[in-house]
Amino acid sequence: MEATLKGPYGQTNLEPTHYPYTIGRAPENLLVVNDPKVSSHHAQIRPEGQGYDIVDLGSSNGTFVNEQRLVPNVPRLLYTGDRVRIGDTMFVYEAGAMSQPDGESTAYGGFSQGSTPSYSPVVATPPPYRVDSYGAPQGGYAPYSPAPAPIPVPVQKTSRRGLWIALSAIVGVLLLGAIVFGVIGYANRSTPTKTLNAFCSSLKSGDYQAAYDQLSSGLQAKLGSEAQFAAGYSNNGGLGKVTNCTVNTADDGASTGTINYNFSGGSTLVVDYSLVYENGASKINAQHPRSTPSLTLTTYCNALVMADYQTAYNQFSSSAQSQIGTEAQFAATATTIKIKDCIVTNVNDTTGSGAITYVRGDGNKVSANETLVKDNVTWKISDQQFISTPTETLLTYCSALQAQDYQTAYDQLSSSAKSQETEAQFAANFKSVKLTACTVSNVNDTAGTGTITYGVSNGNSTVQVVLDYTLVKENGSWKINSEQKHT
């Protein structure tokens, strides 16, 4: 049967060869609706008997017929004049009229039922007659005798058994229809498995709006706007874009599931999900990433860049925390260095190892090899071994002097430089002055040279002292060998 949808885009003919007739914001739909409240794949119109039905595909904002919201994935038959609203866009459904064949009637008494005869019916009257004075008929006419009364015909009562058979047949048809309708609705219902697969597919294709539509309203409020969600998942905290993901397990009864992710940065991640039913559709309500070395190092890096030193400190194992000091001491050192960028590389999630390159606030770069251990079910950083370079040595030297950690500063000297003064003499020399600043610059990691600019307070003012340094490599580590006044 012919039918049309009339709306702001004009008239759309529903052609039988195009079913199911998909409606949504994505360009592959047969009817593309550019409306921010419309989901990528919002609804479908499908032939049903001599008409058509419409089904909502679990859209975020729902599909409405005559302002009544449809149950997701449950078809609703359309009738001429129905108003279909998708987002803020309104359509009117119109179906072709069904006409009766001409000249078709049921014969009854020589006429068609409902027709009018072309002549007036004649009513018979009794013949005239005369009576004499005695009341006897005269003139040869037969006396008038009225027509006999019609013999009543008994009305045949409808068989009670036949009535029950008819009613039973109707009930059976209705029951069968309800069963079929229920089976179709059950097959098309929203489930956690379908939701997780849709979420996974949307992330792989970069369709972040469709992925966002799979979240519950509570999780959307927690993660922020759709734009914030897209920005987060386009980089995933430094892991990179999602290149592949697989729904590993899904329990539709418990509304839980697990997705395995692969990222462009080479890392992998397993995330556990819990879901809830919202407006008849299954939605993701919570996500819990399983701990991996990749996740721990990325979390640590991001926390340093964001100056969230509590979160960064929590990524260390208890033994590493005891060596680093208190959270306040860690934060004080990190604040002085001020990491403005942090890059995680070469992570091995099986052995628990990786590398981090730190870009300090002064622009200098240092790298460290990271070792992790599994503490219960969580991976923690247990050791950091900075890769020795002239830059790293001079930065460590500078930081130690500012923190008055003279032992660490003295350890950056070569054996030749140490032979010229003891650690106590070295510490006494620096205790006699008050450093207000210490900045490393002009480092050549190949030649082993660099410059340090000191801010020294004499009580009344601060003066700058600039020294050039030469370094040598001892037992695989770069050490300060000599210093001289910068020229």
C-alpha positions in Angstrom: 0.0 0.0 0.0 1.3 3.5 -0.9 2.1 5.8 2.0 4.0 9.0 2.7 5.6 11.0 5.4 5.1 14.7 5.2 7.4 17.0 7.2 9.7 20.0 7.0 11.8 18.2 4.4 8.8 17.8 2.1 7.0 14.6 1.2 8.8 11.3 1.5 7.4 8.3 -0.3 7.7 5.0 1.5 8.8 2.7 -1.2 8.5 -1.1 -0.6 12.0 -1.8 -2.1 13.6 0.3 0.6 12.5 -1.5 3.8 13.3 -1.3 6.5 13.1 2.5 6.0 15.7 3.9 8.5 15.5 7.3 10.1 18.3 9.0 12.0 21.1 11.6 12.0 23.8 9.4 10.4 24.2 9.9 6.6 23.5 6.2 5.7 19.9 6.5 6.8 17.2 6.7 4.0 15.7 9.7 5.8 18.5 11.9 7.4 17.2 14.2 10.1 19.6 16.9 11.0 18.4 17.5 14.6 20.8 17.4 17.6 18.1 15.5 19.6 18.0 12.7 17.0 20.2 9.6 17.5 22.5 8.3 14.7 20.1 5.4 14.1 16.8 6.6 15.6 13.9 4.6 14.2 12.6 2.4 11.4 9.4 2.2 9.3 8.5 -1.3 8.1 5.7 -2.9 6.1 3.1 -4.7 8.3 0.2 -6.5 6.5 -1.7 -3.8 4.4 0.0 -1.0 6.3 3.2 0.1 8.0 4.6 0.1 11.5 7.3 2.2 13.2 9.8 1.1 15.8 12.1 3.1 18.0 15.7 1.7 17.9 16.6 2.5 21.5 17.2 6.2 20.8 18.3 8.6 23.5 15.4 11.0 23.3 12.7 8.7 22.1 10.2 8.4 19.2 6.6 9.8 19.7 3.4 9.0 17.8 0.6 11.5 18.6 2.9 12.7 21.5 2.9 9.2 23.1 6.5 7.8 23.5 7.1 4.4 21.9 8.5 1.5 23.9 12.0 1.0 22.4 12.2 -1.9 19.9 8.4 -2.6 20.1 6.6 -1.9 16.7 3.5 0.4 16.6 1.1 0.3 13.7 0.6 3.6 11.9 -2.7 5.1 10.8 -3.5 7.9 8.4 -3.1 11.3 10.1 -0.7 10.0 12.8 1.8 12.6 13.9 5.3 11.2 14.3 7.8 13.3 16.3 11.5 12.5 16.2 13.6 14.9 18.3 12.0 18.3 17.5 11.0 17.3 14.0 7.4 16.5 13.2 6.1 14.3 10.4 2.5 13.3 9.3 1.9 9.8 8.1 -0.7 9.4 5.3 -1.7 6.1 3.7 -3.5 5.6 0.3 -7.4 5.2 0.6 -8.9 1.8 0.0 -11.8 2.0 -2.6 -14.7 -0.5 -3.0 -15.1 -2.2 -6.4 -17.9 -0.7 -8.6 -21.2 -2.5 -9.3 -20.7 -5.0 -6.5 -23.9 -5.7 -4.6 -25.9 -8.5 -2.9 -29.2 -9.5 -4.6 -32.3 -9.4 -2.4 -35.9 -9.6 -3.6 -35.0 -8.4 -7.2 -33.2 -5.3 -5.9 -29.8 -4.4 -4.7 -29.5 -3.8 -1.0 -29.7 -0.2 -0.3 -31.2 0.7 -3.7 -34.5 2.4 -4.5 -36.9 0.8 -7.1 -37.7 2.9 -10.2 -41.6 2.7 -9.7 -44.0 3.1 -6.9 -45.4 -0.2 -5.5 -49.1 -0.9 -6.2 -51.4 -1.6 -3.3 -54.3 -4.1 -4.0 -57.9 -2.9 -3.1 -61.0 -5.0 -2.7 -63.6 -5.0 -5.6 -66.8 -2.9 -5.2 -70.2 -4.7 -4.4 -73.8 -3.8 -3.6 -76.2 -5.0 -0.9 -80.0 -5.3 -0.9 -82.2 -4.2 1.8 -81.6 -7.4 3.6 -77.9 -7.1 3.4 -77.5 -9.7 0.7 -74.9 -8.9 -1.9 -76.3 -7.8 -5.3 -75.0 -7.3 -8.8 -73.2 -10.6 -9.0 -70.3 -9.5 -7.1 -68.8 -11.8 -4.5 -68.9 -10.5 -1.1 -65.6 -9.0 0.1 -63.6 -11.3 2.4 -60.6 -9.8 4.1 -57.3 -11.4 3.5 -56.3 -14.0 6.0 -53.9 -12.9 8.7 -50.3 -13.9 8.0 -49.2 -17.0 9.7 -46.5 -16.2 12.2 -43.2 -17.8 11.3 -41.1 -18.8 14.3 -37.8 -17.0 14.7 -34.9 -19.3 14.6 -32.6 -18.7 17.6 -28.9 -18.6 17.1 -27.2 -21.7 18.4 -25.4 -21.1 21.7 -22.8 -23.6 20.7 -22.1 -21.8 17.4 -21.8 -18.5 19.4 -19.2 -20.0 21.7 -17.3 -21.5 18.7 -17.2 -18.0 17.1 -16.0 -16.4 20.3 -13.4 -19.0 20.8 -12.1 -18.5 17.3 -11.8 -14.7 17.9 -10.1 -15.2 21.2 -7.7 -17.7 19.6 -6.8 -15.2 16.8 -6.2 -12.4 19.4 -4.1 -14.7 21.5 -2.0 -15.8 18.6 -1.5 -12.2 17.6 -0.4 -11.3 21.1 2.1 -14.2 21.1 3.5 -13.1 17.7 3.7 -9.5 18.9 5.4 -10.6 22.1 7.9 -12.7 20.3 8.8 -9.9 17.9 9.0 -7.4 20.8 11.2 -9.9 22.8 13.5 -10.4 19.8 13.9 -6.7 19.3 14.2 -5.7 22.9 17.1 -3.7 24.2 19.7 -5.8 26.1 23.0 -5.2 27.8 24.7 -7.3 25.1 23.3 -5.1 22.3 24.1 -1.9 24.2 27.7 -2.9 24.8 28.2 -4.0 21.2 26.7 -0.7 20.0 29.0 1.3 22.4 32.1 -0.7 21.2 31.3 -0.3 17.5 30.7 3.5 17.9 34.0 4.0 19.6 35.9 2.1 16.9 34.3 4.2 14.2 34.8 7.4 16.1 31.0 8.1 16.3 31.2 9.5 19.8 27.6 10.8 19.8 26.2 7.3 19.2 28.5 6.0 22.0 27.4 8.8 24.3 23.7 7.8 23.6 24.4 4.3 25.1 25.1 5.9 28.6 22.6 6.4 31.3 21.6 9.9 32.2 23.5 9.5 35.5 26.8 8.5 33.8 26.3 11.3 31.2 26.1 13.8 34.1 29.2 12.3 35.7 31.3 12.3 32.5 30.1 15.8 31.3 28.7 16.9 28.0 28.9 15.0 24.8 31.8 17.2 23.6 33.7 16.5 26.8 33.0 12.8 26.4 34.3 12.9 22.8 37.4 14.8 23.8 38.2 12.2 26.5 37.7 9.2 24.3 39.6 10.7 21.4 42.8 10.3 23.5 41.8 8.2 26.5 44.1 9.8 28.9 47.2 9.3 26.7 46.5 5.8 25.6 45.4 7.0 22.2 42.3 6.3 20.1 40.4 3.0 20.3 41.6 0.9 17.4 39.7 -2.2 18.3 37.4 -3.4 21.0 35.5 -6.6 21.7 32.7 -7.4 24.1 34.2 -10.3 26.0 31.4 -11.3 28.3 27.9 -10.0 28.8 25.3 -11.2 31.3 21.9 -9.9 30.2 20.3 -11.2 33.4 22.8 -9.5 35.7 23.1 -6.4 33.4 26.9 -6.6 33.4 29.6 -7.1 30.8 33.3 -6.6 29.9 35.0 -5.0 26.9 38.6 -5.5 25.8 40.2 -2.4 24.2 43.2 -1.9 22.0 44.6 1.7 21.6 46.7 3.4 19.0 49.5 3.9 21.5 49.9 0.1 21.7 48.3 -0.4 25.1 45.4 -2.7 26.0 42.7 -2.3 28.6 39.9 -4.4 30.1 36.8 -2.5 31.4 34.0 -4.0 33.5 30.5 -2.4 33.0 27.2 -2.4 34.8 24.0 -1.4 33.1 20.5 -0.2 34.0 17.2 -0.1 32.2 16.1 3.5 31.5 12.9 4.3 29.6 12.7 0.7 28.4 16.3 0.7 27.1 19.5 -0.9 28.5 22.1 1.9 29.3 25.7 1.8 30.6 25.6 3.1 34.2 29.1 2.5 35.5 32.6 1.5 34.1 35.5 0.1 36.1 38.8 -0.3 34.2 40.9 -3.3 35.4 44.3 -2.3 36.6 47.2 -2.7 34.1 50.7 -1.3 34.0 49.6 0.9 31.0 46.7 2.3 33.0 48.8 3.0 36.1 51.7 4.7 34.2 49.2 6.8 32.1 47.3 7.8 35.3 50.5 8.8 37.0 51.6 10.8 34.0 48.3 12.7 33.6 48.2 13.4 37.4 51.7 15.0 37.3 50.7 17.2 34.3 47.5 18.2 36.1 49.4 18.9 39.3 47.2 16.3 41.1 50.0 15.0 43.2 47.8 13.0 45.5 46.7 10.8 42.6 50.2 10.6 41.3 51.6 9.5 44.7 48.9 6.9 45.0 50.3 5.1 41.9 53.4 4.1 43.9 53.7 0.9 45.9 54.0 1.2 49.7 57.7 0.3 49.6 58.3 3.0 46.9 56.3 5.6 49.0 58.6 4.8 52.0 61.6 5.7 49.9 60.1 8.8 48.3 58.8 10.2 51.6 55.4 11.6 52.6 52.9 12.7 50.1 53.6 16.3 51.1 57.4 15.8 50.4 56.6 14.3 47.0 54.2 17.2 46.2 56.9 19.7 47.2 59.5 18.2 44.9 57.0 17.8 42.0 55.9 21.4 42.4 59.5 22.6 42.1 60.1 20.6 39.0 56.6 21.2 37.4 56.1 18.5 34.8 54.3 20.1 31.8 54.2 17.0 29.6 54.7 13.3 30.2 54.9 10.5 27.6 54.5 6.8 28.4 56.3 4.3 26.0 57.4 0.7 25.7 54.9 -0.7 28.2 54.8 -4.4 28.8 51.6 -5.3 30.6 52.7 -8.8 31.2 56.1 -8.2 32.9 55.0 -4.8 34.4 57.6 -2.5 32.9 57.6 0.7 30.8 59.3 4.0 30.2 58.3 7.6 30.8 59.8 10.7 29.3 59.2 13.8 31.4 59.2 17.4 30.0 59.9 19.7 32.9 58.7 23.2 33.2 62.1 24.6 32.2 61.9 22.6 28.9 64.4 20.0 29.8 63.6 16.3 29.2 64.5 13.3 31.4 63.5 9.7 30.9 63.1 6.9 33.4 62.6 3.2 33.2 59.6 2.2 35.4 59.1 -1.1 37.2 55.7 -2.1 38.5 54.4 -4.8 40.9 50.9 -6.1 41.4 49.6 -5.1 44.8 46.5 -7.3 45.4 44.7 -6.6 42.1 46.2 -3.2 41.3 49.5 -2.5 39.5 51.7 0.0 41.3 55.1 1.7 40.5 57.8 0.0 42.6 60.9 1.6 41.1 62.0 4.4 38.9 65.5 4.3 37.3 66.2 7.6 35.5 68.2 7.1 32.3 71.5 8.9 32.9 72.2 11.9 30.7 74.0 15.1 31.3 70.6 16.8 31.4 69.3 14.4 34.1 72.4 14.7 36.2 72.5 18.5 36.2 68.7 18.7 36.9 69.1 16.2 39.8 72.0 18.3 41.1 70.0 21.5 40.9 66.9 20.1 42.5 68.9 18.5 45.4 70.7 21.8 46.2 67.4 23.7 46.3 65.9 21.0 48.6 69.1 21.1 50.7 69.6 17.4 50.0 73.4 17.8 49.9 74.0 14.0 49.9 72.1 13.5 46.7 73.8 16.6 45.2 77.2 15.3 46.2 76.4 11.9 44.5 76.2 13.7 41.2 79.9 14.5 41.3 82.6 12.4 39.6 85.2 10.5 41.7 87.7 13.1 40.6 85.5 16.0 41.8 84.8 14.2 45.1 88.5 13.8 45.7 88.8 17.6 46.0 86.4 17.9 48.9 84.5 15.7 51.3 80.7 15.5 51.4 80.7 17.5 54.7 82.9 20.3 53.1 80.6 20.3 50.1 77.5 20.6 52.3 79.1 23.3 54.5 80.0 25.4 51.4 76.4 25.4 50.2 74.9 25.9 53.6 76.8 29.2 53.9 74.8 30.6 51.0 71.1 30.8 50.4 70.0 29.6 47.0 66.8 31.2 45.7 66.9 29.7 42.2 68.7 27.0 40.2 68.1 26.7 36.4 69.7 24.3 34.0 70.3 25.4 30.4 72.4 24.9 27.2 72.9 21.2 27.9 74.6 19.1 25.2 73.9 15.5 26.1 76.4 14.2 23.5 79.4 16.4 24.5 78.5 16.3 28.2 78.3 20.1 28.9 75.8 22.4 30.3 75.1 25.6 32.3 73.5 26.3 35.7 72.3 29.7 36.7 72.0 30.2 40.5 70.1 32.8 42.4 72.0 33.6 45.5 70.7 35.8 48.3 73.1 37.8 50.4 70.4 39.0 52.8 69.7 42.4 51.1 69.5 41.4 47.5 69.7 38.5 45.1 72.6 38.1 42.6 72.9 35.6 39.8 75.9 33.3 39.5 76.3 31.5 36.2 78.6 28.4 36.0 79.5 26.1 33.1 79.8 22.4 33.8 81.7 19.5 32.2 80.5 16.0 32.8 82.1 12.5 32.3 80.6 9.1 32.1 81.5 6.8 35.0 80.1 3.2 35.2 77.3 4.1 32.8 76.3 7.3 34.6 77.0 10.9 33.8 78.8 12.8 36.6 79.8 16.4 37.1 83.6 16.6 36.7 84.4 20.3 36.8 82.8 23.8 36.9 84.0 27.2 35.9 82.6 30.7 35.7 80.5 31.3 32.6 82.1 33.6 30.1 
